[in-house]
Structure formats: structure tokens, C-alpha cells
């Protein structure tokens, strides 16, 4: 079942982020995806995440698509002008890519080639609108295309903000929806109840909210994220679990699997799993037998109210 069909049917969809290699050897890239092809509904191919140079998302998507795997290609505002973006999108459509995810792109100063100059010819909403226009058969100059792509279009959202920042986030989200976005991948969510307010605010907008499930690597990573990554919080109970666990990597896998299950139980339409270099551990995440941990954040009764908001958001 195609991703859009599954989402519209109300079935929980699982996506896995699969970063292309920093080189031409795609052996591990393809092998990591092949191992979990029966566990996921699509592979999200990011475009140079964290502003680190690697194979393009178009190249990575083409390679996975050639293996018969469903792909969602990121399209990055940071690195290309409108001509290059539209050209890549036409290539993606011809290769059979059916979903695209528009992202702004991190500041190049955070990456490994600090001399990089950002482009930002288009912002996210304008690019989404341009893609929608291409799906209707015209490019940004209103020239008719000799064959139009067919994409489910999405973007990103940050449900962890509050106050005025939440109002601004919702205003931006509305612009993206008006431009043609159907789904939104969120920043990492470790306590699903924290996005209840966001889900209530987007209720009835006809979109699919797909939280990111981040596979932690260590207790140090968990503490760093909780202290320094704005609007992303890791509950103390999870950090304590990792600190006490005799097998840290194994506990990280369990926490990710539990998080996916919690999102499913709460009525969310799906989740995007990001392993950040631990893609070889994804089979363990998807194969983990979920048993409610004694330190679980909430029981089913407590999760019910925000689960209803999640289902209503669809």
C-alpha cells in the first residue's frame, strides 16, 4: 500500500530516515535499507543533514528506488536556486519518487564546510507552492511541462514550542498547508503527551503529523539534547533508565521501540525513525517485543485525552 493510501486509511505508517553515504560506496546504504524493507512504508532520504556534505538526496533516492524501495526525498531550500530545485524535482518524478519533504536546511556554519554560501532563493512555503504547481503541469514560469510529476508534499513542524513561538509556528504551518503540504514531520518527540496542545491546535486541518522518533546512542547524548536542544525535552525517567541500564545500546533500542508503540497507541498517523548513524540497529528497533516498562511515562487512561487530539488531527 502506498504511503498516502495508508495514511488516508488510518493505518499507522512507519518511515525510516536513511542518509546517503559520504562517498560513492552505497553498499551499506542499500544493505541497511534492504534489511528493514518489510518493516517500513517509506525511506526518508535527507538532503545533507546538519550541513554536512554527502551524496544528494536525489542520488540516494534514485539508488533506493532502483532497488524497488519506496522513498521520500527531502528538498532543501538552503543549497539550490529555483532552476536547480525544479530540475531535481522533475528528475525525481521521472524516477518514481512519490513523496517529497521540503526543509529549510541547517546553517552551513554548523556543518563541516564552513565556507559554504547559502542560497535560499525560495523559502519553504514558496517551494511547496512551486511543487504543487509542477504537479498540475506547470513550472514556476508557468511553462507547460511535458509530463508532470505526482508528489505527496510535506514539510517540517516544531510542536515543542510554546506561547508566542507556538502562534508563529502555527502561522507558518498554515502557510505551508495553503501552499499544498499534506504531512508534517516533527522534531524529535520523547514524551508524546507534550505534543497534545499542538495536535489540538491543528485539529481539523486535514494534515498528517508524523513525530520523529530519535534513536539515542548514550546517556550523554540524552542529557545533551535535554539541556541544549531548544524545544526538545527528554523526560528524566528515560535518562535515569539509560544511566542505570547495564546494556546502554540495548536500552536505547528499547526506548525507541516503546516510543513508536506509544505513538501508535495514541492514534498518531505514523512516525519517522531517525538513527543518526545507527541504521544497522533499526532491525532491532522494529523487532523489539514491546513490554510496558515499569517506569513508563503514562498508562493508557492518561494517554487517552491527547490520543483523541491526535486522531482528530487527521
N, C-alpha and C positions, 0 to 999 in steps of 0.2 A: 504494500500500500504506500503510495507517495506521501511525503510528509504533510502537505496541505490537506490531503484527504483524511489522513489520520487525525490531524488536529481538529478538523471540522466535524469528524465523527465522535469527538470527545474521548479518544483513546490517548493515553499518556505516551508522549513521544520522548525518546532519549536520543540526544545528539552528543557526539564526541568531538572535541577540538583536536585537530591533527596538524600540527605545524610542519610545513615543508622543511627539508634539510638546509643546512648552511653549506651547500656544495651540490655536486651533481649526482652523488651516490644516493639513490632513492630506495635502496634495498630495505633498510629498517623502516622507512616511512610507509612503504607498501605493506611490509610484513605486519607492522603494528596495526594497520587498518584491517588487514585481512583476518587477523585473529579475532576481531570483535564485530565482524560484518553482520553476524546474525543477532547481535545484541543491541545495535543502534539503528536508528531510522535515517540518519544522515551524518556526514562528516563535515564539520566546520573547518574550512581551510583559512587560517588567518593571514593577513597581509602584513608581514614584518612587524609582529607584536613587539612592544617595548622599544620600537625604533631600532631594532637590531636587524642588520642586513641578512637576508636569507632568500631562498627561491621564492618567486612571486606566488601569490595566491592563485593566479590564473594558471601558472605552470603546475602547481600542486594539485589543483582541481582537475586539470586535464589528465594528469597521471592517474589519479584515483578513478576518474570517470572511465578511463580506458580499461580499467580492471572491472568495470561493471558496478562500481560502488556509487551510491547516492551522495552528492556533495552539495554543500552550501558555501559559496565563495564570498569572502569579505572583499569589499570595495572601499578603498581608503582615500579620504579627501586630501590627506597630507602630501602624497607623493606624486600626483599626476594632474595635468591640466584636463580640461573638458574633452579635448580631442582624444587624448590617450585613454581616458576613462571610458568614453563611448566605444572606442576601438576594442578595448579589453572586454567590454560587455557583449559586443557583437560576437567576438571570438568565443566567449563563454556560452552564449546562447547556441552557437553552431556546434559546440562540443557536447551539448546536452545538459548543461548546468541548469537546474530548475529553481534554485533559490539563491538570492544574494542578500548580504547583510552589509549595510552601509555603516562605516565607522569614521570617526573624525581622525584618529591616529594620534599616538602619543608624541610629545615634544621630542624632536631628534636629539636634544641635549641629554635626554635620559638614556639614549642608546649607545652604540659602540662606534659611531662615526659622527662626531660632534660638529664637523664642518658642514653637515647636510643642511641644505636650504629647503624649508617647507614650501609647498606650492599653494594649497588651499584656494585654487581657482573657484571651487564650488564648496558650499557648506553642505551639511548632511541633508537638510530639507530640500535644497535645490537639486542635489544629486538624486534623491529619491524621486522627485518630480520628473527629472530627466529620464530616469529609468522607466518610470510609468509611461512617459511619452513614447519611448522606444518600443515598449511592449504594445503600444497602439499603432506602431508603424512609422513613427517619425523621429528624427534626431532633433537636437537642440536648435538647429537652424530651420526646423520644420520641413526638412527634405524627406521625401518618402523613402523608406528603406526597402531594399529588395529582399524581403523576408524579415519578419520581426521576431525578436526573442520572446520567450514566455517565462517570466520570473515571478516567484513569490518574493516580495520585497520586505525586508525588515531592517531594524537598526538596534540601537542600544538604549538602555534606560538605567537610571540610578535610583532604586527605590529606598535607599537608606538615608536620603536627605530629609530634613525637617524644616518647618517654618517657612520663611520666605524662599529658601532654596528649593523646597518641595513645590511651591507655587511656580517657580521658574522652570523646574523640571517638567511639570505637567503642561505648562505653556509650550515648551519645546516639543514635548511628546505630541500635543495636539497638532502642531505644525507638520510633524512627520506623518501623522495619520492622514491629515488632509492631503499631503503630497502623495500618499499611496502606500505607506508602511502597514503591514498586516501583523507583524510579530515584533517583539522586543526582547532581546537578550539582556539580562540584568548583570550588574556587578555581582561578585560572589555573595551568596547568602548562606550563613551558617546556622541561623535561628530563623526558620521560616515564619514564625509569628511576627517578626519585625517588619515584614512587608505587608501586613494586613491593611494598614492605613492607605498605602499606595494602591493596593488592589481595590479597595473601596472607592478611591478617587477615580480609578479608570473603569469602574463598573459601567457596563452598557456601551462601551466604545467600540466593541466588536474586534478586539485585538487579542493576540495570544501572548501572554507574559511567560517567558522561559527563564527561570533563575539559573545562574551559573553555580554549579557545584565544583568547588575547587578542591583538588586532592592535595592535602597538606603533606609536607615531607618531614617535618620535625616539630618539636615543641617550640624551638627557637623561631621557626617560621611563623607559627601560630601567634606567638607573643608579639613578633614584629608587626604582623598585619593588624592585630588588635590595637596596638599602640600608635602606629604610624600611618596606616592606610585610611584616609578620610572616608567616613560613611560606611566602612565595613567593620563589623564587630564580631568577634568570636566569643561565645559565652564562656565564662570562667570554668564551667563544668567540663567543657571539651578540652580546654587547655590542661586542666587538672588530670583528666583521663590520660592524655598523652604523656604528661610528666610521670605518671605512675605506671604506665604500661611497660611491661618487660620487653615487648617487641614493638618498637615505635612505628616502624613502617607498616606492620600488620594492623596496628590500631588506626593509622591514617586511612588505610583501605576500608576498615570497618566504618569509620566515621563518614566517609564519602558515600558508602553504600546505604547507611542509615539515612543520610540526608536526602538521597534520591527517593528512598521509600517514603520519607516524611512528606516530601513534596507531592508524590503520587497520592498518598492517603489524604492530603489536604485538598485535593481537587485541582491542583495546578495542571495546566495542559501539557507540561513537559519540563525537561531540564537539559542544560548543556554542561557536560562534564569536561573540565579542563585539568590536565595532568601536569603541565609545565615541565616536560622532560621525562616524566614517569609514564609515558604512554604504554610501556611494556607491562605496567601493573594494572591497566584497565581491565584485562580479563578477570583479574582477582576481584576488582570492584563489582563487575557485573555478575560474577559468580558467587559473591558472598551471600550466604544464607542469613537473612535478617532476623535477629532475635533482639527484642527491645532491651536496651541496656538499662541497668538499674539506675543510672544517672541521666536517663532520658529527660529532655527538656520539658515535655508536656505529655499528658495522656490524651487519649482520643477525645475525651469530653472537652478538654481545654483547647484542643485544636479545632473543635467544631466551628466556632464562630468565625475565625478567619478563613477556615476552609470554605465556608459558604461564600465569603467575599471572593475567594479565588475562583470558585466555579462561576460566580456571577460575572466576573471579569471577562469570561469567554463569551 
